[in-house]
Each structure stands twice: as structure tokens, then as C-alpha cells.
Amino acid sequence: MLIRPFRLGDYAAITSIWRETGLDQSEAESLNDLAQQLAWDSDLVMVAEKEGRVVGVVVGTIDGSRAFFYRLAVLPSEQGTGIGRQLVEAIEKRFKQRGVNRVLIMVNQDNPEVLPFYHSLGYEVQKYVTLSKKLSS
């Protein structure tokens, strides 16, 4: 298993993983979000590669001393094998190298089955209300 930074040739594989795991938005939104993060800090987009095949992805970002990661996804056929854990540990290592002291993640309320995974990594549920609004283009 190799955890490495994203390469342009990984785009099709990671969008396929997001689609298979239900994390996909529209193709345009996915490409736009990924392009923005790559422009800001390409070292915080990481993939898991197994036998030459991309099997997982995580996207991180830093805001001051806080970091966030999102779009953590592993191919369904590879889930439960430790790939997600390795991706989180790798992104956390990158965050620490940059002086981050807190990592925040958001979990969709419709996906509570991932909470034990995050708890096993030391994450705790915080009581926040998140509001959002889509701005029309």
C-alpha cells in the first residue's frame, strides 16, 4: 500500500471512487472543488494506491491553525482493510508538519455508520449547528 500525493492522472479514479461511495456531486462541482484545492495546496490531496490502482482518496485544507479533511473515500471492495485509517493518518501527519493543532471534519447526518470509524481514530462529536446556502452563479 502506498499513500502518495494526487497526480493529474488520478482524477478519473478518484471521481469513480466518489461516485461508488455516494460522495459525488455533479462532475463540474467535483472538478471545480478539486481544482481549487490543488491550486491552494496540492500536497493535501492524497490517494491510496494498491498494486498500481488508486483505491482511496482524502482531500485536506488548512485555515490558520485548524485543518479540515473531507471526501475521504475508499473503494467499497477495499473498505475495512485499513486504507481509510492510513489516509487519515497521512493527512494528519501533513497537518502536524504545518503547525495545525486541531482537525475538524463534517459527517453527513444521513451517514452515521461512519462515526465508529472516526471515534476509533480519536475524533469526538462536537455539538455545532452547520448552516449552508448555495449561491447561484
C-alpha positions as CSV (number, residue, x, y, z in Angstrom):
1,M,0.0,0.0,0.0
2,L,1.3,3.4,-1.0
3,I,-0.1,6.7,0.3
4,R,1.0,9.5,-2.0
5,P,0.1,13.0,-3.3
6,F,-2.5,13.3,-6.1
7,R,-1.4,13.2,-9.7
8,L,-3.5,14.6,-12.5
9,G,-3.9,11.1,-13.9
10,D,-5.7,10.1,-10.7
11,Y,-8.7,12.3,-11.4
12,A,-10.8,9.6,-13.2
13,A,-10.1,7.0,-10.5
14,I,-11.0,9.3,-7.6
15,T,-14.2,10.6,-9.2
16,S,-15.2,7.0,-9.7
17,I,-14.5,6.2,-6.1
18,W,-16.6,9.2,-5.0
19,R,-19.4,8.1,-7.3
20,E,-19.3,4.5,-6.0
21,T,-19.3,5.7,-2.4
22,G,-22.1,8.3,-2.9
23,L,-19.8,11.3,-2.3
24,D,-20.1,12.6,-5.9
25,Q,-21.6,15.9,-6.7
26,S,-22.0,17.0,-10.3
27,E,-18.9,16.3,-12.4
28,A,-18.4,20.1,-12.8
29,E,-18.6,20.7,-9.0
30,S,-16.2,17.9,-8.2
31,L,-13.7,19.1,-10.8
32,N,-14.0,22.7,-9.6
33,D,-13.6,21.8,-5.9
34,L,-10.6,19.6,-6.6
35,A,-9.0,22.2,-8.9
36,Q,-9.4,24.9,-6.2
37,Q,-7.7,22.7,-3.5
38,L,-4.9,21.6,-5.9
39,A,-4.3,25.3,-6.6
40,W,-4.2,26.2,-2.9
41,D,-2.2,23.2,-1.7
42,S,-1.8,20.1,-3.9
43,D,0.1,18.2,-1.1
44,L,-3.1,17.9,0.9
45,V,-4.9,15.8,-1.8
46,M,-3.7,12.3,-1.1
47,V,-4.5,8.9,-2.7
48,A,-4.0,5.3,-1.6
49,E,-2.6,3.1,-4.3
50,K,-2.6,-0.7,-4.2
51,E,-0.9,-2.7,-6.8
52,G,-0.8,0.3,-9.1
53,R,-4.5,1.1,-8.7
54,V,-6.0,4.1,-6.8
55,V,-8.3,2.7,-4.1
56,G,-8.8,5.6,-1.8
57,V,-8.6,9.4,-1.6
58,V,-8.7,12.2,1.0
59,V,-8.8,15.9,0.5
60,G,-7.5,18.3,3.2
61,T,-7.3,22.0,3.6
62,I,-5.8,24.3,6.3
63,D,-7.3,27.5,7.7
64,G,-4.8,29.1,10.1
65,S,-4.1,26.6,12.9
66,R,-7.2,24.5,12.0
67,A,-7.4,21.8,9.4
68,F,-10.2,20.0,7.7
69,F,-10.4,16.9,5.6
70,Y,-13.3,15.8,3.5
71,R,-14.2,13.5,0.7
72,L,-12.4,10.6,2.5
73,A,-13.4,7.6,0.4
74,V,-12.3,4.1,-0.2
75,L,-13.5,1.7,-2.9
76,P,-16.3,-0.4,-1.4
77,S,-14.4,-3.6,-2.2
78,E,-11.4,-2.3,-0.2
79,Q,-13.3,-0.9,2.8
80,G,-12.4,-2.4,6.2
81,T,-8.8,-3.2,5.2
82,G,-7.2,-0.2,6.9
83,I,-6.9,2.1,3.9
84,G,-9.1,4.8,5.3
85,R,-7.2,4.8,8.5
86,Q,-3.9,5.1,6.6
87,L,-5.2,8.0,4.6
88,V,-6.4,9.8,7.8
89,E,-3.0,9.2,9.5
90,A,-1.2,10.5,6.4
91,I,-3.2,13.7,6.2
92,E,-2.9,14.3,9.9
93,K,0.9,13.9,9.6
94,R,0.9,16.6,6.9
95,F,-1.2,18.8,9.1
96,K,1.1,18.4,12.0
97,Q,4.1,19.3,9.8
98,R,2.4,22.6,9.1
99,G,1.7,23.5,12.7
100,V,-2.0,22.6,12.8
101,N,-3.4,22.0,16.3
102,R,-7.0,21.0,15.6
103,V,-8.6,18.9,12.9
104,L,-12.3,19.3,12.1
105,I,-14.4,17.0,9.9
106,M,-18.1,17.1,9.0
107,V,-20.1,13.9,8.7
108,N,-23.4,13.9,6.9
109,Q,-26.3,13.1,9.3
110,D,-27.5,10.6,6.8
111,N,-24.3,8.7,7.2
112,P,-24.0,7.9,11.0
113,E,-22.5,4.5,10.3
114,V,-19.1,6.1,9.8
115,L,-19.0,7.5,13.3
116,P,-17.4,4.4,14.9
117,F,-14.6,4.7,12.4
118,Y,-13.8,8.3,13.3
119,H,-14.2,7.5,17.1
120,S,-11.6,4.8,16.7
121,L,-9.2,7.5,15.3
122,G,-9.8,9.7,18.4
123,Y,-12.4,12.1,16.9
124,E,-15.2,13.3,19.1
125,V,-18.6,14.6,18.2
126,Q,-19.0,18.3,18.8
127,K,-22.4,20.0,19.1
128,Y,-22.5,22.5,16.3
129,V,-25.2,23.6,14.0
130,T,-24.0,23.9,10.4
131,L,-25.9,26.2,8.1
132,S,-25.3,26.5,4.4
133,K,-26.6,28.3,1.4
134,K,-25.9,27.7,-2.2
135,L,-25.1,30.9,-4.0
136,S,-26.4,30.9,-7.6
137,S,-23.8,31.5,-10.3
